[in-house]
Amino acid sequence: MNKYGGITHYVRHKLWLCLGYIILIINIMIFNANHNRHIFCQATGDGDNYCKEGNINDRDCKDKKTVEIDFQSPGRDKTYYHKNIRLMLSKSIFGLLNSNTAFCFTLYNQNNKQSFDKCVYKKEEIAEFIYPKHITVRGLGEGTIDLAAWMKDKNTELPIESTWVSYSFYVTFECIKNFDSVPSFFLEMEQVDLQSVILTNAPLCYDFLKHKIKNSRNNTNRRLDTVDNNYNNDITFRNKDNDNQNNNKIKEDNLSEKLLRNYLDVKSGSRGVFGVPFYEQSFGHGDRIFLDFILASKPNYKSIVEFGTFKGLTSLYLGMSARLRSRAKNFQTFDIVDLRQPHIISSWLGNMNFNLADLEKVPLNTDVVKSIINTDFLFVDGGNKHVEAVLYAGLLKVGSGIFIHDYQYDNENFDSPSERFPELEEMGFTPFYDDAAMLFNSCGRFWIREKQLQTFDLRIWLTNLGCVSVTHCDVSKTWKGHFGL
């Protein structure tokens, strides 16, 4: 018994020893695997790992591999018809930037050899590229433009290979030449160069573009129900031989229909009211449909006040709407300067009044105060719209509405909450019809004053903003200084 018991003890000892060796070997293998994984994965902050080639299938790196920087604009192989190149990045760029990295890009025109390059080192600067913000590059001219972008290590000045992106896009001025008679400062205005306000939407470019595809009207395979709705501001000029080879693949190739559908779409900012060229307005097609929606849903709004007359075309639209609702002198519009042309002034209706006023200073303008107290609907589209709204919205009566243009440009993601306007909320305003605004692709938003709250104090707001006096202050100028603009 002792003999067999001793043998059993010996065997048990050997088994435990072997098991210990096995556990040690496994631990060494796990350590080496993790060590190799860290060799192949370079962590750059915010939990994002960038994996080098040869380790794509690594479990920790696979889902986090970054192939290239994601540009919202310009797009790969896209054709642009305006003079300025607008660079916008998706929000994923934030995952690429930390204290040890910088973002660099270069633009090169193959035709005239003009180039532009820049490196950005601070988070605050990179934020200027993130959609819907942008930076604008001018003076590169037309032709084939090569774009390259990458992140680089600030310590070594070497690019991070996994972030490299390069491709070409195209710029042509053939369409914009139709606007030579228009004063140049209009062509450089922001609304002409916005992502959804491309010159290809303009009627003056229609005749030029519709003939780019030969026999487009005689295409026997053309079907209206197969128009490419993903046209998205880009026109590809297909080769006739390639069309014949891919005849079964391409069901519709009529550029005229594509242009018209794009022009009539709510995302077209170029379709103005009264048949007036779009560069005379700062109000897009989708914006006007949303405004129609609001006014149709609020027939009790008899009186309208506008901040920001500009050329006066939207004023004519609002004045006509007010005239149809009431015959009284029920439309007042204010601006710091009168930019209305004689033909606009001669079209002014009897119920419409234009007034000069600085809407961004305190003390508040007496004429504006009187108009706001008596109005049902305030349309804000002046200079600093946030300041103008805060200064005067508190004078609106309960039940009245306020529309603020250029408020929110993210009209694609319905899962994300809309931007809040805390000052309006403290005054008793509630946002309405945000879903309609997004569906109509409007950057404007609408609020109704449902109750008169006393939680907002304009004097405290002015003091926190930096106004030395709450009775005499250039609020817009102070606003820019407060936010470093």
Buried (B, 14 or more C-beta within 10 A) or exposed (E): EEEEEEEEEEEEEEEEEEEEEEEEEEEEEEEEEEEEBEEBBBEBEEEBBBBBEEBEEBEBBEEBBBEEBBBBBBBEEBBBBBBBBBBBBEEEBBBBBBEEBBBBBBBBBEEEEBEBEEBBBEEEBBBBBBBEEBBEBEEBBBBEBBBBBBBBBBEEEEBBEBBBBEBBBBBBBEBBEBBEEBEEEBBBEEBBBBBBBBBBBBBBBBEBBBEBBEEBEEBEEBEEEEBBEEBEBBBEEBEEEEBEEEEEEBBBBBBBBBBBBBBEBBBBBBBBBEEBBBBBBBBBBBBBBBBEBBBEEBEEBBBBBBBBBBBBBBBBBBBBBBBEBBEEBBBBBBBBEEEBEEEBEEBBEEBBBBBEBBBBBBEBBEBBBEBBEBBBBBBBBBBBBBBBBBBBBBBBEEEBBBBBBBBBBEBEEEEEEBEEBEBBBBBBBEBBBBEBBBBBBBBBBBBBBEEEEEEBEBEEBBBEBBBEEBEEBBBBBBBEEEEEE
